[in-house]
Amino acid sequence: MEVWVAFTLLAVVMQGIRTAGQKKIVAFISPMATTLVRYLFGLPVALIYLVYLLDGQLNTVTEVIANGDFILYASMAAVAQILATFWLVKVLSFRNFAVGTTFAKTEALQTALLGVLFFSAYLSVLGWLAVIIGMFGIVVISLPNKGQAVQWQSIYYGCLSGIAFAFTSLWLREASLSLNVQLSLSAAFTLAYMVSLQTLLCFIYVYYKERAELKKMLGQLKLAVFVGVTSALGSIGWFTAMTYQNPAIVKSLGQIEIVITLLITYLFFKEKISVKEYLGMFLIVASVVLLLWV
C-alpha cells in the first residue's frame, strides 16, 4: 500500500470518530469554541509527533522559521481552514442544509480546478475522471428529496466552504513542499505551525467575544480532549497524504468515508439505504477503485 493511501485511510477513520465527538460537544459550547477545542487540545499531539520525527535535529527548526515561503503558505492555509469551518457551520444552521453541504463536498473537484489554475497541479485524464465520478456520487447521495425547497444562502456558503477547504489543501501542500526535509517531517512541521496559529487566533476570538464559553469548555474536558486528539490524528493523516500526493486525489479517496458511514448506519442502526444512496455509493466506490488503479 502506498504511503499516501495509508495516511488517507487513517485520516478518514479519525475524521469520522472526531465528527461524532464534535456533534456531542457542540450541544454544550458555541461553534467557534468547538473549533478552538479541535485545535487547542490537538496541539500537544501535533507537537509530540513533530518532536518524534525530528529525532534531535533542532537545527531544522531554525531553517523552517527562516523560510518565508513556508510561513506565507502555512499561514494562509491556517486562516483558510478556519473560514472553511465557519462557513460550513453556517450551512448547517439553515433548515435545508443538504444542498449546501453537497456544494461544500465538491471540494475534491474544486481542489483539482484551483490546483491547475494556480499551482500547475495537473491530473491525468483518468485522474480527472475519478474525481468527477466521485463528485457525482456525493451529489447523488446528498441532494434533497423531490419537492424540498432550496435555500440559495445554503448554496452560497456551501460553495465558499468548499473553495476555502480547497485552498487549505493546496496551500498546506505548497508549505510542506517548500521545506527541504523528508516529506513526512515537512508535513509534521506544517501541521504543528498551522495548529499553533489556529489555536492562537481562535483563542483570541473566543476570549474577547465569547469568554463564557471557556468555562463551559472546561466543563466538557474529557470530551474536548477526545475531539482534540482524534482531530490531530486525522490531520496527521491528511497533511502527510497531501504532501505525498495531489490533494485532489487524496480528497477523492477520502470520500470513501461517506460509504463507510452509510454501511455502519445500515449494519448497526438498521436504517434502510435508499436507491439514491446505493447509486451514490456505487459511484464513489468506482471512483476510489479507479484512483487506486491509476
KAHU-V979303 format. One record per residue. RES is the residue in one small letter. SS is DSSP state (H for helix, E for strand, C for the rest). PHI is phi as a letter, one per 20 degrees, with the letter a starting at -180 (999 if undefined). PSI is psi in whole degrees, -180 to 180 (NA if undefined). Layout:
res=RES ss=SS phi=PHI psi=PSI
res=RES ss=SS phi=PHI psi=PSI
This chain:
res=m ss=C phi=999 psi=133
res=e ss=C phi=f psi=154
res=v ss=H phi=g psi=-47
res=w ss=H phi=f psi=-32
res=v ss=H phi=f psi=-46
res=a ss=H phi=f psi=-44
res=f ss=H phi=f psi=-32
res=t ss=H phi=f psi=-43
res=l ss=H phi=f psi=-38
res=l ss=H phi=g psi=-46
res=a ss=H phi=f psi=-43
res=v ss=H phi=f psi=-47
res=v ss=H phi=f psi=-48
res=m ss=H phi=f psi=-36
res=q ss=H phi=f psi=-40
res=g ss=H phi=f psi=-42
res=i ss=H phi=f psi=-43
res=r ss=H phi=f psi=-41
res=t ss=H phi=g psi=-40
res=a ss=H phi=f psi=-41
res=g ss=H phi=f psi=-40
res=q ss=H phi=f psi=-38
res=k ss=H phi=f psi=-30
res=k ss=H phi=f psi=-47
res=i ss=H phi=f psi=-27
res=v ss=C phi=f psi=-15
res=a ss=C phi=f psi=-16
res=f ss=C phi=d psi=-26
res=i ss=C phi=c psi=167
res=s ss=C phi=f psi=163
res=p ss=H phi=g psi=-41
res=m ss=H phi=f psi=-37
res=a ss=H phi=f psi=-36
res=t ss=H phi=f psi=-40
res=t ss=H phi=f psi=-41
res=l ss=H phi=f psi=-42
res=v ss=H phi=g psi=-44
res=r ss=H phi=g psi=-43
res=y ss=H phi=e psi=-46
res=l ss=H phi=g psi=-48
res=f ss=H phi=e psi=-7
res=g ss=H phi=e psi=-19
res=l ss=H phi=g psi=-46
res=p ss=H phi=g psi=-39
res=v ss=H phi=f psi=-44
res=a ss=H phi=f psi=-41
res=l ss=H phi=f psi=-41
res=i ss=H phi=f psi=-41
res=y ss=H phi=f psi=-42
res=l ss=H phi=f psi=-47
res=v ss=H phi=f psi=-39
res=y ss=H phi=f psi=-45
res=l ss=H phi=f psi=-30
res=l ss=H phi=f psi=-40
res=d ss=C phi=l psi=45
res=g ss=C phi=n psi=1
res=q ss=C phi=e psi=67
res=l ss=C phi=f psi=-25
res=n ss=H phi=f psi=-24
res=t ss=H phi=f psi=-33
res=v ss=H phi=f psi=-43
res=t ss=H phi=f psi=-41
res=e ss=H phi=f psi=-39
res=v ss=H phi=f psi=-46
res=i ss=H phi=f psi=-32
res=a ss=C phi=e psi=-2
res=n ss=C phi=e psi=103
res=g ss=H phi=f psi=-39
res=d ss=H phi=f psi=-43
res=f ss=H phi=f psi=-50
res=i ss=H phi=g psi=-42
res=l ss=H phi=f psi=-54
res=y ss=H phi=f psi=-42
res=a ss=H phi=f psi=-37
res=s ss=H phi=f psi=-43
res=m ss=H phi=f psi=-40
res=a ss=H phi=f psi=-39
res=a ss=H phi=f psi=-46
res=v ss=H phi=f psi=-41
res=a ss=H phi=f psi=-39
res=q ss=H phi=f psi=-38
res=i ss=H phi=f psi=-46
res=l ss=H phi=f psi=-42
res=a ss=H phi=f psi=-43
res=t ss=H phi=f psi=-42
res=f ss=H phi=f psi=-46
res=w ss=H phi=f psi=-34
res=l ss=H phi=f psi=-39
res=v ss=H phi=f psi=-38
res=k ss=H phi=f psi=-42
res=v ss=H phi=g psi=-44
res=l ss=H phi=f psi=-15
res=s ss=C phi=e psi=-14
res=f ss=C phi=e psi=154
res=r ss=C phi=f psi=-45
res=n ss=C phi=d psi=93
res=f ss=C phi=d psi=-3
res=a ss=H phi=g psi=-47
res=v ss=H phi=f psi=-41
res=g ss=H phi=f psi=-44
res=t ss=H phi=f psi=-28
res=t ss=H phi=f psi=-46
res=f ss=H phi=f psi=-35
res=a ss=H phi=f psi=-35
res=k ss=C phi=e psi=-2
res=t ss=C phi=e psi=19
res=e ss=H phi=g psi=-38
res=a ss=H phi=f psi=-44
res=l ss=H phi=f psi=-43
res=q ss=H phi=f psi=-37
res=t ss=H phi=f psi=-42
res=a ss=H phi=f psi=-46
res=l ss=H phi=f psi=-48
res=l ss=H phi=f psi=-33
res=g ss=H phi=f psi=-40
res=v ss=H phi=f psi=-43
res=l ss=H phi=f psi=-41
res=f ss=H phi=d psi=-21
res=f ss=H phi=c psi=6
res=s ss=C phi=l psi=36
res=a ss=C phi=e psi=81
res=y ss=C phi=e psi=150
res=l ss=C phi=d psi=157
res=s ss=C phi=f psi=169
res=v ss=H phi=g psi=-44
res=l ss=H phi=f psi=-32
res=g ss=H phi=f psi=-46
res=w ss=H phi=f psi=-43
res=l ss=H phi=f psi=-43
res=a ss=H phi=f psi=-43
res=v ss=H phi=f psi=-44
res=i ss=H phi=f psi=-41
res=i ss=H phi=f psi=-45
res=g ss=H phi=f psi=-38
res=m ss=H phi=f psi=-44
res=f ss=H phi=f psi=-34
res=g ss=H phi=f psi=-43
res=i ss=H phi=f psi=-45
res=v ss=H phi=f psi=-46
res=v ss=H phi=f psi=-44
res=i ss=H phi=f psi=-38
res=s ss=H phi=e psi=-21
res=l ss=C phi=f psi=143
res=p ss=C phi=f psi=162
res=n ss=C phi=f psi=161
res=k ss=C phi=g psi=134
res=g ss=C phi=n psi=-9
res=q ss=C phi=e psi=130
res=a ss=C phi=f psi=149
res=v ss=C phi=d psi=131
res=q ss=C phi=e psi=121
res=w ss=H phi=f psi=-28
res=q ss=H phi=f psi=-36
res=s ss=H phi=f psi=-43
res=i ss=H phi=f psi=-42
res=y ss=H phi=g psi=-53
res=y ss=H phi=f psi=-30
res=g ss=H phi=f psi=-44
res=c ss=H phi=f psi=-44
res=l ss=H phi=g psi=-42
res=s ss=H phi=f psi=-46
res=g ss=H phi=f psi=-43
res=i ss=H phi=f psi=-44
res=a ss=H phi=f psi=-41
res=f ss=H phi=f psi=-37
res=a ss=H phi=f psi=-47
res=f ss=H phi=f psi=-35
res=t ss=H phi=g psi=-49
res=s ss=H phi=f psi=-45
res=l ss=H phi=f psi=-42
res=w ss=H phi=f psi=-37
res=l ss=H phi=f psi=-32
res=r ss=H phi=f psi=-44
res=e ss=H phi=f psi=-41
res=a ss=H phi=f psi=-46
res=s ss=H phi=f psi=-44
res=l ss=H phi=f psi=-14
res=s ss=C phi=f psi=-13
res=l ss=C phi=e psi=137
res=n ss=C phi=e psi=58
res=v ss=C phi=c psi=175
res=q ss=C phi=g psi=144
res=l ss=H phi=g psi=-43
res=s ss=H phi=f psi=-34
res=l ss=H phi=f psi=-40
res=s ss=H phi=f psi=-37
res=a ss=H phi=f psi=-39
res=a ss=H phi=f psi=-40
res=f ss=H phi=f psi=-46
res=t ss=H phi=f psi=-45
res=l ss=H phi=f psi=-48
res=a ss=H phi=f psi=-42
res=y ss=H phi=f psi=-48
res=m ss=H phi=f psi=-46
res=v ss=H phi=f psi=-36
res=s ss=H phi=f psi=-47
res=l ss=H phi=f psi=-42
res=q ss=H phi=f psi=-39
res=t ss=H phi=f psi=-46
res=l ss=H phi=f psi=-49
res=l ss=H phi=f psi=-45
res=c ss=H phi=f psi=-37
res=f ss=H phi=f psi=-43
res=i ss=H phi=g psi=-44
res=y ss=H phi=f psi=-50
res=v ss=H phi=f psi=-39
res=y ss=H phi=f psi=-42
res=y ss=H phi=e psi=-26
res=k ss=H phi=d psi=-30
res=e ss=C phi=c psi=50
res=r ss=C phi=g psi=-32
res=a ss=H phi=f psi=-24
res=e ss=H phi=f psi=-24
res=l ss=H phi=f psi=-41
res=k ss=H phi=f psi=-41
res=k ss=H phi=f psi=-38
res=m ss=H phi=f psi=-43
res=l ss=H phi=f psi=-26
res=g ss=H phi=f psi=-16
res=q ss=C phi=d psi=43
res=l ss=H phi=f psi=-46
res=k ss=H phi=f psi=-44
res=l ss=H phi=f psi=-38
res=a ss=H phi=f psi=-43
res=v ss=H phi=f psi=-42
res=f ss=H phi=g psi=-48
res=v ss=H phi=f psi=-44
res=g ss=H phi=f psi=-46
res=v ss=H phi=f psi=-47
res=t ss=H phi=f psi=-34
res=s ss=H phi=f psi=-45
res=a ss=H phi=f psi=-42
res=l ss=H phi=f psi=-40
res=g ss=H phi=f psi=-41
res=s ss=H phi=f psi=-36
res=i ss=H phi=g psi=-43
res=g ss=H phi=f psi=-51
res=w ss=H phi=f psi=-48
res=f ss=H phi=f psi=-43
res=t ss=H phi=f psi=-44
res=a ss=H phi=f psi=-42
res=m ss=H phi=f psi=-12
res=t ss=H phi=f psi=-36
res=y ss=H phi=e psi=-28
res=q ss=C phi=c psi=156
res=n ss=C phi=g psi=126
res=p ss=H phi=g psi=-33
res=a ss=H phi=f psi=-40
res=i ss=H phi=f psi=-43
res=v ss=H phi=f psi=-47
res=k ss=H phi=f psi=-33
res=s ss=H phi=f psi=-44
res=l ss=H phi=f psi=-36
res=g ss=H phi=f psi=-18
res=q ss=C phi=f psi=-12
res=i ss=H phi=f psi=-18
res=e ss=H phi=g psi=-38
res=i ss=H phi=f psi=-40
res=v ss=H phi=f psi=-45
res=i ss=H phi=f psi=-42
res=t ss=H phi=f psi=-44
res=l ss=H phi=f psi=-39
res=l ss=H phi=f psi=-39
res=i ss=H phi=f psi=-42
res=t ss=H phi=g psi=-40
res=y ss=H phi=f psi=-47
res=l ss=H phi=f psi=-39
res=f ss=H phi=d psi=-31
res=f ss=H phi=d psi=0
res=k ss=C phi=l psi=30
res=e ss=C phi=e psi=139
res=k ss=C phi=f psi=147
res=i ss=C phi=d psi=127
res=s ss=C phi=f psi=167
res=v ss=H phi=g psi=-41
res=k ss=H phi=g psi=-43
res=e ss=H phi=f psi=-38
res=y ss=H phi=f psi=-43
res=l ss=H phi=f psi=-45
res=g ss=H phi=f psi=-42
res=m ss=H phi=f psi=-42
res=f ss=H phi=f psi=-44
res=l ss=H phi=f psi=-41
res=i ss=H phi=f psi=-45
res=v ss=H phi=f psi=-40
res=a ss=H phi=f psi=-40
res=s ss=H phi=f psi=-45
res=v ss=H phi=f psi=-44
res=v ss=H phi=g psi=-43
res=l ss=H phi=f psi=-42
res=l ss=H phi=g psi=-48
res=l ss=H phi=f psi=-33
res=w ss=H phi=f psi=-42
res=v ss=C phi=f psi=NA
